[in-house]
Amino acid sequence: MNKNAIKTSFIILIALLLAVLSITLYYLLNYKKFEIISSFDNEINLESKAQGKVIFLNPKEETNIKKGQIIAKLDEQNYKNDYEQFSQKLQELNDSKKTTDEKAQELIKQNEKIKQDFKTAKTNLENANNDYTMYLNSYKDKTVTKKDLDNAIKNLQIAKNRYSEAQNSLKNISNDLKTTINKQNSINLEIEKIVSAQNDIELDLSDCTIIAPVDGTIKKTNININDIVKKGQNIFVINSNEHILIIKNSLNPAQNNKFSENQKIKIKKNYFSKEIVATVQKADEKEIKILVIDDKQDFNFQNNSKKNLYIKNK
């Protein structure tokens, strides 16, 4: 074997070693990023996302249900009352905002005019002061009369008064404009808060109608007509006809509930490692890829690789 062949073989060997090292390092860094805490389950603990009195309850235990079917309703009246109060307050704020905006525009115009008046008054004061100095020196030289000097003194005093008035006007208009702008900001902030609160109420109103998240069977009903339900309360246990993959983020537990029950994932097994790549499909977003790693057993997803599976919050 010649030297060139040895050199080429050595380069190829180094490249292969680097590739293996890079892949190994990648998997080590990502290992346990996510882990499966339960393989497949078909039981859903359905929690209420709203608060209120149960006014409608359709299915009984062991009742078959379809995805999207209304299975309970909560009284919406309190939410509607709050929404109406916010609407009235919002109207008042919008009226106040319109008045304040108009005042701000007028003050801006006045401010520009007063700035110009102040500039003119300053120039006149400087000219009057120069005239006074000139007449004073000329009077000492007896080239002008006492009357001429008195007129110069009078004009200087007038210029000083007008400058002082313009200065005060500029200060007052600046304070008024600052106060009005602060009021504008305060009103806009209140409007943002109320609009946000109304958006929350709209979500609560929609959540008062409780629908079946999947096809399945009611295993247990934890509420009755006229019960007062709280947010987060477990109201149904449903046996789903679909398999559910339960996952958690072991690095950031706060993200354990990131994926809702209505999201779907597609499972694809990487047979060269113990990694399972799950692609999360959201209705309102593009696909999000997450890495799911199992360190307990090597699950075989061959039969499920093309099947949509639901993620269950845990």
URKA-V339217 format. One record per residue. RES is the residue in one small letter. SS is DSSP state (alpha for helix, beta for strand, coil for the rest). PHI is phi in whole degrees, -180 to 180 (* if undefined). PSI is psi as a letter, one per 20 degrees, with the letter a starting at -180 (* if undefined). Layout:
RES;SS;PHI;PSI
RES;SS;PHI;PSI
This chain:
m;coil;*;p
n;coil;-79;r
k;alpha;-65;h
n;alpha;-63;g
a;alpha;-66;g
i;alpha;-64;g
k;alpha;-62;g
t;alpha;-64;g
s;alpha;-62;h
f;alpha;-64;g
i;alpha;-63;g
i;alpha;-63;g
l;alpha;-62;g
i;alpha;-62;g
a;alpha;-62;g
l;alpha;-65;g
l;alpha;-62;g
l;alpha;-64;h
a;alpha;-64;g
v;alpha;-63;g
l;alpha;-62;g
s;alpha;-64;g
i;alpha;-65;g
t;alpha;-62;g
l;alpha;-63;g
y;alpha;-60;g
y;alpha;-69;h
l;alpha;-66;g
l;alpha;-68;h
n;alpha;-94;i
y;coil;-62;p
k;coil;66;j
k;coil;-60;g
f;coil;-131;q
e;beta;-139;q
i;beta;-81;p
i;beta;-102;i
s;beta;-156;p
s;beta;-63;e
f;beta;-127;q
d;beta;-144;q
n;beta;-124;j
e;beta;-106;p
i;beta;-116;p
n;beta;-93;o
l;beta;-84;p
e;beta;-104;q
s;coil;-78;p
k;coil;-97;i
a;coil;-130;r
q;coil;-125;p
g;beta;163;r
k;beta;-86;p
v;beta;-73;o
i;beta;-113;i
f;beta;-150;p
l;beta;-144;o
n;coil;-90;f
p;coil;-84;q
k;coil;-100;r
e;coil;-63;q
e;coil;70;j
t;coil;-86;p
n;beta;-75;p
i;beta;-131;q
k;coil;-112;q
k;coil;-56;p
g;coil;92;i
q;coil;-72;p
i;beta;-74;p
i;beta;-113;i
a;beta;-166;q
k;beta;-138;q
l;beta;-109;q
d;coil;-62;p
e;coil;-95;i
q;alpha;-59;g
n;alpha;-61;g
y;alpha;-65;g
k;alpha;-66;h
n;alpha;-63;g
d;alpha;-62;g
y;alpha;-63;g
e;alpha;-65;g
q;alpha;-63;g
f;alpha;-64;h
s;alpha;-65;g
q;alpha;-65;g
k;alpha;-64;h
l;alpha;-65;h
q;alpha;-63;g
e;alpha;-61;g
l;alpha;-66;h
n;alpha;-65;h
d;alpha;-65;g
s;alpha;-65;h
k;alpha;-64;g
k;alpha;-61;g
t;alpha;-63;g
t;alpha;-66;g
d;alpha;-63;g
e;alpha;-64;g
k;alpha;-63;g
a;alpha;-63;g
q;alpha;-64;g
e;alpha;-67;g
l;alpha;-65;h
i;alpha;-63;g
k;alpha;-63;g
q;alpha;-63;h
n;alpha;-61;g
e;alpha;-64;g
k;alpha;-67;g
i;alpha;-67;h
k;alpha;-60;g
q;alpha;-67;g
d;alpha;-63;h
f;alpha;-65;g
k;alpha;-62;g
t;alpha;-66;g
a;alpha;-63;h
k;alpha;-66;g
t;alpha;-64;g
n;alpha;-63;h
l;alpha;-65;g
e;alpha;-63;g
n;alpha;-66;g
a;alpha;-64;h
n;alpha;-67;h
n;alpha;-65;g
d;alpha;-63;g
y;alpha;-61;g
t;alpha;-62;g
m;alpha;-64;g
y;alpha;-68;h
l;alpha;-64;g
n;alpha;-66;h
s;alpha;-68;h
y;alpha;-67;h
k;alpha;-65;h
d;coil;-83;i
k;coil;62;k
t;coil;-101;i
v;coil;-131;r
t;coil;-88;r
k;alpha;-63;h
k;alpha;-64;g
d;alpha;-62;g
l;alpha;-67;g
d;alpha;-62;h
n;alpha;-63;h
a;alpha;-65;g
i;alpha;-65;g
k;alpha;-62;g
n;alpha;-64;h
l;alpha;-65;g
q;alpha;-67;g
i;alpha;-62;g
a;alpha;-63;h
k;alpha;-64;g
n;alpha;-63;g
r;alpha;-68;h
y;alpha;-63;g
s;alpha;-64;g
e;alpha;-64;g
a;alpha;-65;h
q;alpha;-64;g
n;alpha;-65;h
s;alpha;-63;g
l;alpha;-65;g
k;alpha;-65;g
n;alpha;-66;g
i;alpha;-67;h
s;alpha;-66;g
n;alpha;-65;g
d;alpha;-63;g
l;alpha;-66;g
k;alpha;-62;g
t;alpha;-62;g
t;alpha;-67;g
i;alpha;-65;g
n;alpha;-61;h
k;alpha;-67;g
q;alpha;-57;g
n;alpha;-62;g
s;alpha;-64;g
i;alpha;-65;g
n;alpha;-62;h
l;alpha;-66;g
e;alpha;-64;h
i;alpha;-64;g
e;alpha;-60;g
k;alpha;-64;g
i;alpha;-69;g
v;alpha;-62;g
s;alpha;-63;g
a;alpha;-64;h
q;alpha;-65;h
n;alpha;-63;h
d;alpha;-64;g
i;alpha;-66;h
e;alpha;-60;h
l;alpha;-65;g
d;alpha;-62;h
l;alpha;-62;g
s;alpha;-67;h
d;alpha;-76;i
c;coil;-69;h
t;beta;-96;o
i;beta;-98;p
i;beta;-114;q
a;coil;-71;p
p;coil;-76;h
v;coil;-148;r
d;coil;-72;p
g;beta;173;b
t;beta;-134;p
i;beta;-71;o
k;beta;-86;h
k;beta;-153;p
t;beta;-113;p
n;coil;-101;j
i;coil;-134;r
n;coil;-133;r
i;coil;-56;p
n;coil;77;i
d;coil;-67;q
i;beta;-94;o
v;beta;-97;p
k;coil;-104;q
k;coil;-62;p
g;coil;87;i
q;coil;-73;p
n;beta;-74;o
i;beta;-111;h
f;beta;-140;q
v;beta;-115;p
i;beta;-118;p
n;beta;-91;o
s;beta;-82;q
n;beta;-79;i
e;beta;-101;q
h;beta;-73;q
i;beta;-123;p
l;beta;-97;p
i;beta;-101;p
i;beta;-130;r
k;beta;-146;q
n;coil;-95;o
s;coil;-76;i
l;coil;-87;h
n;coil;-137;n
p;alpha;-58;h
a;alpha;-65;i
q;alpha;-95;j
n;coil;-60;h
n;coil;-100;k
k;coil;-66;h
f;coil;-104;p
s;coil;-87;r
e;coil;-68;h
n;coil;-87;i
q;coil;-84;q
k;beta;-121;q
i;beta;-128;q
k;beta;-116;p
i;beta;-93;p
k;beta;-137;o
k;beta;-84;p
n;coil;-96;o
y;coil;-78;i
f;coil;-94;i
s;coil;-154;a
k;coil;-95;k
e;beta;-97;q
i;beta;-124;o
v;beta;-92;p
a;beta;-111;p
t;beta;-98;o
v;beta;-90;p
q;beta;-107;o
k;coil;-99;q
a;coil;-69;h
d;coil;-110;j
e;coil;-138;r
k;coil;-74;r
e;coil;-64;q
i;beta;-118;p
k;beta;-96;p
i;beta;-126;q
l;beta;-107;p
v;beta;-112;p
i;beta;-121;p
d;coil;-109;p
d;coil;-113;j
k;coil;-104;g
q;coil;-153;r
d;coil;-89;n
f;coil;-65;q
n;coil;-101;o
f;coil;-102;j
q;alpha;-57;g
n;alpha;-77;i
n;alpha;-117;j
s;coil;-63;h
k;coil;-111;j
k;coil;-100;p
n;beta;-77;p
l;beta;-119;q
y;beta;-87;q
i;beta;-94;p
k;beta;-106;p
n;coil;-66;q
k;coil;-130;*
